[in-house]
């Protein structure tokens, strides 16, 4: 796990009371929202461990929904996020689970709009930092802090080279990469964290590669993570 700066370790500016249960939860919700790339019509959240035990007292439910509304951790609207979601017509279900998770502050977020759906599982690991561990059933790990590409594709020889080649041509430096596949020659997901924001047209350029099914981007812009 990489930290962006010393403030990522000390803790973020936020609406309290807990950097793990509120600020981190906001960030999990925001990542899910960015990956769906549209306001969701419905959200189904399952909470695990400490999240499940204390989410009402710590406002974790409010924080997750705030993130799904694309609020930042210090946005005063965090406190009213459930009411705001209801006014927008978003159907919200939050369920505490007794199941096991690798980290005690874990949430599984399922969300959709029309025929678009995403499933994101991640944890708030302290100081407002998060770690994403699963996207649409693929086991991948990334922080959600750096500009991040998620390329859904068919597993084939040369695919990683093709993705890397596009980034090289556009002078985009790869800081971290993770790949998972459902089966050999089956569906796969490549996650790439980079050192700088993405130029216009990158998503379309990657989408034109053979056997690429979808491309999603997380890019908060300078100073907004």
Residue frames as qw, qx, qy, qz and C-alpha x, y, z in Angstrom:
[[0.000, 0.888, 0.460, 0.000, 0.00, 0.00, 0.00],
 [0.415, 0.215, 0.004, 0.884, 1.41, 3.36, -1.10],
 [0.114, -0.786, -0.440, 0.420, 0.50, 6.62, 0.64],
 [0.407, 0.796, 0.232, 0.382, 0.17, 9.80, -1.39],
 [0.175, 0.645, -0.289, 0.685, 1.67, 12.11, 1.22],
 [0.185, 0.067, -0.742, 0.641, 2.15, 12.59, 4.97],
 [0.454, -0.047, 0.203, -0.866, -1.42, 13.86, 5.32],
 [0.759, 0.002, -0.513, -0.400, -2.69, 10.49, 4.09],
 [0.556, -0.017, -0.752, 0.354, -1.03, 8.94, 7.15],
 [0.015, -0.028, 0.483, -0.875, -1.98, 11.60, 9.72],
 [0.184, 0.538, 0.792, -0.224, -5.59, 11.66, 8.58],
 [0.173, 0.437, 0.491, 0.734, -7.85, 13.66, 6.28],
 [0.254, 0.034, 0.200, -0.946, -10.01, 16.72, 6.74],
 [0.272, -0.258, -0.886, -0.273, -13.42, 15.23, 7.32],
 [0.597, -0.423, 0.006, -0.682, -16.83, 15.29, 8.92],
 [0.121, -0.363, 0.862, -0.333, -16.21, 13.09, 12.02],
 [0.536, -0.793, 0.275, -0.093, -16.14, 11.11, 14.12],
 [0.759, -0.325, 0.520, 0.218, -13.69, 8.50, 12.75],
 [0.188, 0.624, -0.556, -0.517, -11.21, 8.53, 9.90],
 [0.105, -0.101, 0.973, 0.178, -11.66, 4.78, 9.44],
 [0.227, 0.444, 0.850, -0.169, -15.43, 4.58, 9.80],
 [0.298, 0.823, 0.318, -0.364, -16.37, 7.82, 8.08],
 [0.133, 0.771, -0.396, -0.480, -13.60, 9.35, 5.92],
 [0.174, -0.248, 0.905, 0.298, -12.49, 5.96, 4.62],
 [0.396, 0.441, 0.796, -0.122, -16.09, 4.95, 4.03],
 [0.341, 0.809, 0.063, -0.474, -16.72, 8.13, 2.00],
 [0.066, 0.615, -0.652, -0.440, -13.75, 7.25, -0.17],
 [0.316, 0.061, 0.941, 0.109, -14.99, 3.71, -0.74],
 [0.412, 0.666, 0.560, -0.270, -18.31, 5.11, -1.89],
 [0.224, 0.813, -0.203, -0.498, -16.65, 7.65, -4.18],
 [0.123, -0.360, 0.843, 0.381, -14.57, 4.96, -5.89],
 [0.361, 0.345, 0.866, -0.018, -17.72, 2.91, -6.49],
 [0.333, 0.807, 0.282, -0.398, -19.47, 5.99, -7.92],
 [0.096, 0.716, -0.475, -0.503, -16.55, 6.82, -10.23],
 [0.215, -0.145, 0.925, 0.279, -16.40, 3.26, -11.53],
 [0.380, 0.569, 0.720, -0.116, -20.11, 3.21, -12.31],
 [0.242, -0.011, 0.330, 0.913, -19.52, 6.65, -13.93],
 [0.290, -0.434, -0.427, -0.739, -23.15, 7.70, -13.45],
 [0.405, -0.278, 0.460, -0.740, -25.50, 8.44, -10.57],
 [0.080, -0.064, -0.995, -0.011, -26.84, 5.08, -9.37],
 [0.548, -0.338, -0.339, -0.686, -30.53, 4.26, -9.31],
 [0.866, -0.450, -0.104, -0.192, -30.04, 1.67, -6.57],
 [0.187, 0.601, -0.692, 0.354, -27.37, 0.72, -4.06],
 [0.909, -0.346, -0.195, -0.126, -27.01, -2.46, -2.00],
 [0.147, 0.681, -0.598, 0.396, -24.30, -2.29, 0.71],
 [0.895, -0.322, -0.309, 0.023, -23.18, -5.20, 2.88],
 [0.097, -0.817, 0.440, -0.361, -21.05, -4.36, 5.92],
 [0.875, -0.029, -0.451, 0.175, -18.55, -6.67, 7.61],
 [0.593, -0.003, -0.456, 0.664, -16.66, -6.75, 10.91],
 [0.198, -0.365, -0.375, 0.829, -16.45, -3.49, 12.80],
 [0.191, -0.048, -0.348, -0.916, -18.38, -1.72, 10.04],
 [0.476, -0.357, -0.720, -0.358, -21.29, -4.09, 10.66],
 [0.471, -0.419, -0.657, 0.414, -21.11, -3.72, 14.44],
 [0.250, -0.554, -0.280, 0.743, -20.81, 0.06, 14.77],
 [0.284, 0.316, 0.474, 0.771, -21.94, 1.63, 11.50],
 [0.160, -0.823, -0.465, -0.283, -24.88, 3.55, 12.96],
 [0.510, -0.775, -0.132, 0.349, -22.92, 5.05, 15.85],
 [0.476, -0.369, 0.316, 0.733, -20.01, 6.08, 13.63],
 [0.406, 0.725, 0.037, -0.555, -22.11, 7.25, 10.71],
 [0.334, -0.236, 0.784, 0.468, -20.55, 4.73, 8.33],
 [0.396, 0.550, 0.728, 0.100, -23.86, 4.35, 6.50],
 [0.159, 0.935, 0.142, -0.284, -24.04, 8.12, 5.97],
 [0.217, -0.681, 0.512, 0.476, -20.42, 8.20, 4.84],
 [0.435, 0.048, 0.820, 0.369, -20.77, 5.41, 2.27],
 [0.336, 0.744, 0.576, 0.050, -23.86, 7.01, 0.75],
 [0.028, -0.911, 0.084, 0.403, -22.13, 10.41, 0.76],
 [0.315, -0.419, 0.676, 0.517, -19.33, 8.91, -1.30],
 [0.385, 0.362, 0.804, 0.272, -21.84, 7.40, -3.71],
 [0.186, 0.917, 0.340, -0.097, -23.23, 10.94, -4.11],
 [0.642, 0.454, -0.017, 0.618, -19.63, 12.00, -4.89],
 [0.310, -0.932, 0.062, -0.179, -19.22, 14.13, -1.76],
 [0.468, 0.482, -0.582, 0.458, -15.74, 14.58, -0.30],
 [0.563, -0.284, -0.693, 0.349, -15.00, 13.50, 3.32],
 [0.192, -0.240, -0.369, 0.877, -15.16, 17.09, 4.64],
 [0.211, -0.329, -0.452, -0.802, -18.42, 17.99, 2.86],
 [0.287, -0.048, 0.563, -0.773, -21.04, 19.04, 5.47],
 [0.724, 0.083, -0.226, -0.646, -23.69, 17.27, 3.37],
 [0.339, 0.169, -0.921, 0.085, -22.28, 13.94, 4.57],
 [0.185, 0.066, 0.741, -0.642, -24.64, 14.13, 7.57],
 [0.585, 0.375, 0.257, -0.671, -27.68, 14.41, 5.29],
 [0.104, 0.331, -0.792, -0.503, -26.60, 11.93, 2.63],
 [0.160, 0.254, 0.954, -0.027, -29.36, 9.37, 3.21],
 [0.280, 0.698, 0.447, -0.485, -32.05, 12.03, 2.92],
 [0.186, 0.649, -0.368, -0.640, -30.34, 13.51, -0.14],
 [0.042, -0.128, 0.931, 0.338, -30.15, 10.09, -1.80],
 [0.233, 0.478, 0.820, -0.211, -33.84, 9.55, -1.12],
 [0.264, 0.740, 0.134, -0.604, -34.69, 12.92, -2.68],
 [0.159, 0.525, -0.629, -0.551, -32.73, 11.89, -5.78],
 [0.876, 0.162, -0.085, -0.447, -34.75, 8.68, -6.01],
 [0.387, 0.433, -0.809, 0.088, -31.84, 6.35, -5.19],
 [0.885, -0.343, -0.164, -0.269, -32.98, 3.12, -3.55],
 [0.130, 0.601, -0.699, 0.366, -30.58, 2.27, -0.71],
 [0.915, -0.325, -0.192, -0.142, -30.27, -1.02, 1.17],
 [0.109, 0.641, -0.666, 0.365, -27.68, -1.44, 3.94],
 [0.927, -0.242, -0.218, -0.183, -27.22, -4.87, 5.53],
 [0.264, -0.681, 0.663, -0.164, -24.81, -5.81, 8.35],
 [0.861, 0.195, -0.451, -0.130, -23.28, -9.22, 7.68],
 [0.732, -0.574, 0.360, -0.070, -21.90, -11.80, 10.09],
 [0.911, 0.356, -0.037, 0.203, -19.61, -13.15, 7.35],
 [0.675, -0.479, 0.159, 0.538, -15.83, -13.03, 7.54],
 [0.451, 0.881, -0.031, 0.138, -13.66, -10.43, 5.84],
 [0.748, 0.204, -0.243, 0.583, -9.90, -9.94, 5.59],
 [0.171, 0.210, -0.277, 0.922, -10.16, -6.52, 7.23],
 [0.046, -0.460, -0.765, 0.448, -12.64, -5.53, 9.99],
 [0.221, 0.614, 0.155, -0.742, -13.73, -2.35, 8.18],
 [0.161, -0.025, 0.804, 0.571, -14.98, -3.92, 4.95],
 [0.524, 0.469, 0.308, -0.641, -17.90, -3.10, 2.69],
 [0.326, 0.182, 0.803, 0.465, -19.31, -4.78, -0.40],
 [0.279, 0.529, 0.126, -0.792, -21.03, -2.18, -2.56],
 [0.331, 0.323, 0.790, 0.404, -23.33, -3.20, -5.39],
 [0.186, 0.617, 0.173, -0.745, -24.81, -0.39, -7.45],
 [0.376, 0.250, 0.737, 0.503, -26.46, 0.11, -10.77],
 [0.300, 0.550, 0.088, -0.775, -28.25, 2.36, -13.19],
 [0.708, 0.472, -0.245, -0.466, -30.21, 0.89, -16.08],
 [0.977, 0.150, -0.148, 0.029, -28.17, -1.94, -17.56],
 [0.390, 0.594, -0.522, 0.471, -24.93, -0.76, -15.93],
 [0.796, -0.592, -0.062, -0.109, -23.85, -2.44, -12.71],
 [0.367, 0.576, -0.615, 0.395, -20.71, -2.58, -10.57],
 [0.838, -0.514, -0.180, -0.023, -19.72, -4.61, -7.52],
 [0.315, 0.660, -0.455, 0.507, -16.86, -3.24, -5.40],
 [0.806, -0.531, -0.241, 0.102, -15.44, -4.75, -2.23],
 [0.416, 0.559, -0.333, 0.635, -12.95, -2.77, -0.19],
 [0.633, -0.536, -0.440, 0.343, -11.73, -1.85, 3.27],
 [0.055, -0.928, 0.126, -0.345, -11.00, 1.31, 5.22],
 [0.847, 0.032, -0.374, 0.377, -7.50, 0.61, 6.51],
 [0.534, -0.593, -0.249, 0.549, -6.89, 3.63, 8.76],
 [0.252, -0.434, 0.105, 0.859, -6.31, 7.36, 8.51],
 [0.490, 0.634, 0.093, -0.591, -8.98, 7.68, 5.85],
 [0.153, 0.450, -0.769, -0.428, -7.04, 5.40, 3.49],
 [0.866, 0.145, 0.259, -0.403, -8.73, 2.56, 1.65],
 [0.120, -0.332, 0.870, 0.346, -7.80, -0.59, -0.21],
 [0.785, 0.261, -0.082, -0.556, -9.98, -2.01, -2.95],
 [0.373, -0.326, 0.869, 0.020, -9.77, -5.79, -3.08],
 [0.366, 0.277, 0.870, 0.181, -12.43, -6.89, -5.56],
 [0.338, 0.408, -0.102, -0.842, -14.21, -5.42, -8.59],
 [0.769, 0.274, -0.214, -0.537, -16.96, -7.37, -10.36],
 [0.985, -0.112, 0.104, -0.076, -15.64, -10.60, -8.92],
 [0.710, 0.494, -0.307, 0.396, -12.02, -10.01, -9.91],
 [0.701, -0.629, -0.100, 0.322, -9.47, -10.14, -7.08],
 [0.499, 0.550, -0.050, 0.668, -7.37, -7.01, -7.55],
 [0.477, -0.671, -0.308, 0.477, -5.82, -4.52, -5.13],
 [0.340, 0.460, 0.090, 0.815, -5.42, -0.79, -5.52],
 [0.250, -0.254, -0.488, 0.797, -5.60, 2.28, -3.30],
 [0.080, 0.816, 0.559, 0.119, -8.07, 4.56, -5.09],
 [0.287, -0.775, -0.017, 0.563, -5.67, 7.46, -4.47],
 [0.220, -0.385, 0.528, 0.724, -3.69, 7.58, -7.71],
 [0.592, 0.414, -0.249, -0.645, -5.07, 7.96, -11.23],
 [0.458, -0.114, 0.880, -0.054, -6.25, 4.43, -11.97],
 [0.535, 0.248, -0.511, -0.625, -7.30, 2.52, -15.08],
 [0.605, -0.006, 0.763, -0.226, -9.46, -0.58, -14.98],
 [0.422, 0.375, -0.583, -0.585, -9.40, -2.44, -18.29],
 [0.752, 0.055, 0.589, -0.292, -11.85, -5.33, -18.62],
 [0.428, 0.565, -0.568, -0.420, -10.74, -7.64, -21.39],
 [0.990, 0.062, -0.082, -0.100, -10.34, -11.18, -22.67],
 [0.573, -0.603, 0.510, 0.217, -7.22, -12.96, -21.45],
 [0.847, 0.514, 0.067, 0.119, -4.95, -13.33, -24.46],
 [0.731, -0.137, 0.127, 0.657, -1.29, -13.27, -25.37],
 [0.359, 0.270, 0.196, 0.872, 0.00, -9.73, -25.76],
 [0.194, -0.829, -0.461, -0.251, -2.87, -7.92, -24.04],
 [0.509, -0.751, -0.110, 0.407, -0.74, -6.46, -21.23],
 [0.494, -0.121, 0.331, 0.795, 1.84, -5.40, -23.81],
 [0.126, 0.582, 0.523, 0.610, -0.87, -3.68, -25.85],
 [0.338, -0.881, -0.331, -0.003, -2.19, -1.78, -22.83],
 [0.572, -0.579, 0.088, 0.574, 1.32, -0.79, -21.80],
 [0.465, 0.181, 0.431, 0.752, 2.11, 0.28, -25.35],
 [0.012, -0.806, -0.420, -0.417, -0.76, 2.77, -25.42],
 [0.473, -0.854, -0.113, 0.185, 0.37, 4.23, -22.10],
 [0.628, -0.282, 0.260, 0.677, 3.96, 4.44, -23.34],
 [0.338, 0.471, 0.450, 0.679, 2.92, 6.27, -26.50],
 [0.186, -0.858, -0.284, -0.386, 1.06, 8.82, -24.37],
 [0.293, 0.460, -0.495, 0.677, 4.00, 9.19, -21.96],
 [0.686, -0.544, 0.039, -0.481, 2.03, 7.78, -19.00],
 [0.216, 0.427, -0.827, 0.294, 4.24, 6.11, -16.40],
 [0.786, -0.328, -0.470, -0.233, 2.92, 2.95, -14.71],
 [0.196, -0.607, 0.564, -0.524, 3.36, 3.01, -10.93],
 [0.412, -0.101, 0.847, -0.321, 1.56, -0.23, -10.14],
 [0.590, 0.134, -0.521, -0.602, -0.26, -2.98, -12.04],
 [0.430, -0.068, 0.840, -0.325, -2.44, -5.90, -10.98],
 [0.512, 0.155, -0.590, -0.605, -4.15, -8.52, -13.15],
 [0.468, -0.003, 0.821, -0.327, -6.76, -11.19, -12.45],
 [0.434, 0.124, -0.629, -0.633, -8.61, -13.55, -14.76],
 [0.803, -0.118, 0.234, -0.535, -11.63, -15.80, -14.32],
 [0.897, -0.004, 0.428, 0.108, -10.02, -18.54, -16.35],
 [0.386, -0.300, 0.563, 0.666, -7.36, -19.03, -19.01],
 [0.075, 0.176, 0.628, 0.754, -8.44, -17.24, -22.20],
 [0.139, -0.704, -0.697, -0.018, -11.54, -16.04, -20.31],
 [0.075, -0.927, -0.152, -0.334, -12.56, -12.69, -18.83],
 [0.657, -0.123, -0.280, 0.689, -9.81, -10.68, -17.14],
 [0.118, -0.979, -0.147, -0.080, -9.24, -7.35, -15.43],
 [0.642, 0.146, -0.164, 0.735, -6.07, -5.28, -15.51],
 [0.267, -0.937, -0.208, 0.082, -5.71, -2.45, -12.99],
 [0.617, 0.290, -0.065, 0.729, -3.06, 0.22, -13.55],
 [0.280, -0.895, -0.176, 0.301, -2.13, 3.03, -11.17],
 [0.605, 0.532, 0.073, 0.589, -0.15, 5.82, -12.83],
 [0.470, -0.280, -0.240, 0.802, 1.94, 8.80, -11.77],
 [0.045, 0.200, -0.053, -0.977, -0.14, 11.48, -13.45],
 [0.546, 0.446, 0.395, -0.589, -3.61, 12.39, -14.68],
 [0.569, 0.235, 0.727, 0.303, -4.91, 10.96, -17.92],
 [0.043, 0.225, -0.338, -0.913, -5.06, 12.84, -21.23],
 [0.653, 0.362, 0.189, -0.638, -8.32, 13.21, -23.10],
 [0.720, 0.436, -0.400, -0.363, -9.11, 10.28, -25.34],
 [0.023, -0.413, 0.900, -0.137, -7.22, 7.64, -23.36],
 [0.588, 0.092, 0.683, -0.425, -10.35, 5.72, -22.46],
 [0.753, 0.549, 0.041, -0.361, -11.45, 5.57, -26.09],
 [0.351, 0.656, -0.661, -0.100, -7.95, 4.64, -27.25],
 [0.207, -0.259, 0.918, -0.216, -7.76, 1.67, -24.90],
 [0.665, 0.273, 0.508, -0.475, -11.31, 0.69, -25.79],
 [0.657, 0.609, -0.260, -0.360, -10.24, 0.25, -29.42],
 [0.046, -0.474, 0.879, 0.030, -7.75, -2.49, -28.55],
 [0.648, 0.005, -0.678, -0.346, -8.74, -5.98, -29.66],
 [0.609, -0.261, -0.739, 0.123, -10.59, -7.97, -26.98],
 [0.054, -0.011, -0.463, 0.884, -11.10, -4.99, -24.63],
 [0.150, -0.567, -0.801, -0.125, -14.63, -5.07, -23.27],
 [0.229, -0.921, -0.267, -0.166, -14.73, -1.94, -21.11],
 [0.497, 0.211, -0.307, 0.784, -12.45, 0.74, -19.65],
 [0.379, -0.865, -0.320, -0.080, -13.14, 2.61, -16.42],
 [0.428, 0.450, -0.261, 0.739, -11.13, 5.49, -14.96],
 [0.481, -0.794, -0.301, 0.218, -10.57, 6.93, -11.50],
 [0.487, 0.259, -0.026, 0.834, -8.87, 10.32, -11.71],
 [0.256, -0.774, -0.476, 0.330, -9.56, 12.87, -8.99],
 [0.286, 0.856, 0.017, 0.431, -7.38, 15.59, -10.48],
 [0.446, 0.319, -0.454, 0.702, -4.56, 17.39, -8.74],
 [0.035, -0.187, 0.509, -0.839, -5.09, 17.79, -5.01],
 [0.672, -0.089, 0.080, -0.731, -8.54, 16.13, -4.99],
 [0.488, 0.119, -0.862, -0.069, -8.46, 12.59, -3.66]]
